[in-house]
Amino acid sequence: MSSINQALRAALAQRQDLLGELHEQGTDCYRLFHGSQEGAPGLTADRYGPQLLVQSFHQTLERDALLDLHATIQQQLGQELQLVYNDRSQGNSRIDRSDPVYQAEPAALEDQIGHEWGLNYRVRGRHPGQDPLLFLDLRNARGWVKAHSAGKSVLNLFAYTCGVGLCAAAGGASEVVNLDFAEGNLAVGRENGLLNPQLPPMQFIQSDYFPAIRQLAGLPISARRGHKLPHYPRLAQRQFDLVLLDPPAWAKSAFGTVDLQRDYQSLLKPAILATAANGTLICCNNLARVAMDDWREQVLRCAEKLGRPVRDWQVLPPAADFPSHDGQPPLKTLILHF
Ligand SMILES: C[S@@+](CC[C@H](N)C(=O)[O-])C[C@H]1O[C@@H](n2cnc3c(N)ncnc32)[C@H](O)[C@@H]1O
């Protein structure tokens, strides 16, 4: 048995109870193999409903190892899954494979539906973006939002495909606003809304984060010296009961730079101001090299300095399908109650 297969079998054995719980709560999207912590750095295997998405980030997985992995997972789950393999070890390399095993069956590349917390999500093995349409390590945060949004106004910042918004709508939020600058991502969010027709409709704002959140927070928007500001949608100042802030690690736009290592404050400060008194802000930092303790100190200090001290906070770790042996998962989530 290859070392990958051995590691995979151990990982599946570790997940036996978790998978039972997830199936019970209406979830069939989860990580089956988290290579960096389970014996094969740079290799992941995720189930997205009827699909098995295998990704490699460091080197191409040999076809026999890939077929072996697929077979082992199907056998252990007692279920057939359509295989999609995305080799992300070189730019765009996933698209250029001539071997049909690497290409994937046409049926596996059709639009699919996956489930999480009883909700339907659009699943696509390949699409113009690199990442899958649902980030699985944020599942617990989505579950928390679903359980705590009844009657609340909810603002989902860096909404991507609006999974958090969907959970807020399912949890009985009075209003859900999803904000992202990428229309393609919001379009999937709209599709996700349509896949759950029992839910009340959500709102979508296509805008750069900085002008949008600064307007909501009542802060001025200034152009860089000598630069004219591009167009941005106008928004009235207002606050929300529950705000989720889950930015990418780094992104630059005409309005500012998202930089989770050097400058979390410029993202956090307006998000705090857009959170109602007695409201809740869930903030995330997915940069592995930022330690939870340092980041939490920074976050609490920022709130204090703004005159909005945090009354109570809690850490929400990812579920056990994202094990971290040092207790420092890359995705850090803090729930701040004001
Ligand atoms: C890490 S994802 C966020 C994940 C998301 N919260 C979720 O629940 O899956 C990053 C998102 O931020 C968006 N984004 C990046 N820079 C932005 C900016 N300056 N303004 C608005 N959206 C931005 C991207 O389009 C992408 O959808």
The ligand as an ORCA input file, in Angstrom:
! r2SCAN-3c Opt
* xyz 0 1
  C     -11.643     34.551      0.894
  S     -13.001     34.975     -0.142
  C     -14.163     35.241      1.090
  C     -14.842     33.973      1.491
  C     -16.272     34.153      1.877
  N     -16.434     34.993      3.040
  C     -17.023     32.850      2.066
  O     -17.861     32.783      2.953
  O     -16.805     31.913      1.320
  C     -12.534     36.518     -0.762
  C     -13.623     37.335     -1.498
  O     -13.241     38.689     -1.383
  C     -13.558     39.380     -2.586
  N     -12.725     40.596     -2.595
  C     -11.374     40.687     -2.609
  N     -10.986     41.986     -2.524
  C     -12.108     42.736     -2.427
  C     -12.366     44.130     -2.294
  N     -11.379     45.035     -2.245
  N     -13.636     44.525     -2.214
  C     -14.663     43.636     -2.263
  N     -14.489     42.300     -2.385
  C     -13.226     41.846     -2.477
  C     -13.309     38.379     -3.676
  O     -14.061     38.695     -4.823
  C     -13.771     37.074     -2.998
  O     -15.119     36.823     -3.293
*
